């Protein structure tokens, strides 16, 4: 399962852009939230997507000129990240795989928490 037993989600991007993360289906009756992390690096940037126990679904997408791929845990497989909210990469809590989902209508009503998103840039030294 993603988000358990060292199965984190790592996004690798090339070039400048924005990685967005939507956390939705709040089990504590709170708001859906969307946030982003920006990179201005010309080369590779690696992001780690974390989670919140209050949400049961997560979706992410890349807005940039370069490519973006995701990997799960220590697995070697890399797959493309969604490039729009109607074709976002999505993860239901407890899943072992990332799917594609149209979350455009959910994003429209989500609270913007760009400065508090659970998406982090991994330093080059790691």
C-alpha positions in Angstrom: 0.0 0.0 0.0 1.1 3.5 -0.8 1.9 5.6 2.3 2.7 2.6 4.5 5.6 0.3 5.0 8.1 2.7 3.3 5.9 2.9 0.2 6.2 6.7 -0.3 5.3 8.4 -3.5 8.2 10.2 -5.3 7.7 12.5 -8.2 10.7 13.3 -10.5 10.4 16.3 -12.8 12.7 18.0 -15.3 12.7 21.7 -15.7 10.7 24.4 -14.0 7.1 23.9 -13.1 4.5 23.4 -10.4 3.5 20.2 -8.7 -0.1 20.3 -7.4 -1.6 18.1 -4.7 -5.3 17.8 -3.9 -6.3 16.1 -0.6 -10.0 15.3 -0.6 -12.8 13.2 0.9 -12.1 14.4 4.4 -13.2 11.8 7.0 -13.2 14.5 9.8 -15.8 16.6 7.9 -13.2 19.3 7.0 -12.6 21.0 3.7 -10.9 19.5 0.6 -7.6 21.2 0.2 -5.3 21.9 -2.8 -1.8 23.2 -2.7 1.4 23.3 -4.8 5.2 23.4 -4.7 7.1 25.3 -7.4 10.5 24.5 -8.8 12.6 26.8 -10.9 15.4 24.3 -11.5 16.4 23.7 -15.1 17.4 20.1 -14.3 15.8 17.4 -12.1 13.7 18.0 -9.0 12.4 15.2 -6.8 9.3 15.7 -4.7 7.8 13.4 -2.0 4.1 13.4 -1.5 3.0 12.8 2.0 -0.5 12.4 3.3 -2.9 13.4 6.0 -4.9 10.9 8.1 -8.0 13.1 7.7 -8.2 12.5 3.9 -9.1 9.3 2.1 -8.2 10.4 -1.5 -5.3 12.3 -3.0 -4.7 13.5 -6.6 -1.7 15.3 -8.1 -0.7 16.8 -11.4 2.3 18.5 -13.0 2.2 21.9 -14.8 5.5 22.4 -16.6 7.2 22.2 -19.9 9.4 19.3 -18.9 8.4 15.7 -18.1 7.2 14.4 -14.7 7.1 10.8 -13.6 6.2 9.1 -10.3 7.6 6.0 -8.6 6.2 4.1 -5.6 8.6 3.2 -2.7 11.7 1.4 -3.8 10.2 0.1 -7.0 12.0 0.9 -10.2 8.9 1.5 -12.4 8.3 5.1 -13.4 5.0 6.3 -14.9 3.9 9.7 -16.2 2.2 12.2 -13.9 -1.2 13.7 -15.0 -1.0 17.1 -16.7 -4.4 18.4 -15.9 -7.1 18.0 -13.2 -9.4 16.1 -15.6 -6.6 13.5 -16.1 -4.9 13.8 -12.7 -2.9 11.0 -11.0 -5.1 9.8 -8.1 -4.7 7.5 -5.1 -7.4 6.2 -2.9 -6.2 5.6 0.7 -5.0 2.0 1.1 -4.3 1.5 -2.6 -1.1 0.0 -4.0 -1.5 1.8 -7.3 -2.0 5.2 -8.8 -5.0 5.7 -11.2 -6.2 8.5 -13.4 -9.2 10.5 -12.2 -11.2 13.6 -13.2 -11.1 15.8 -10.1 -11.7 19.2 -11.7 -15.0 19.8 -9.9 -13.4 18.9 -6.5 -10.5 21.3 -7.1 -12.9 24.1 -7.9 -14.4 23.9 -4.3 -11.1 23.1 -2.5 -9.4 25.5 0.0 -6.1 26.8 -1.3 -3.4 25.7 1.1 -0.3 26.2 -1.1 1.9 27.1 1.8 0.7 24.2 3.9 0.6 21.4 1.4 2.0 17.9 2.3 4.3 17.9 -0.8 8.0 18.4 -0.2 11.1 18.9 -2.4 13.7 16.3 -1.7 17.2 17.9 -1.3 19.8 16.9 -3.8 22.0 15.3 -1.1 19.5 12.5 -0.4 
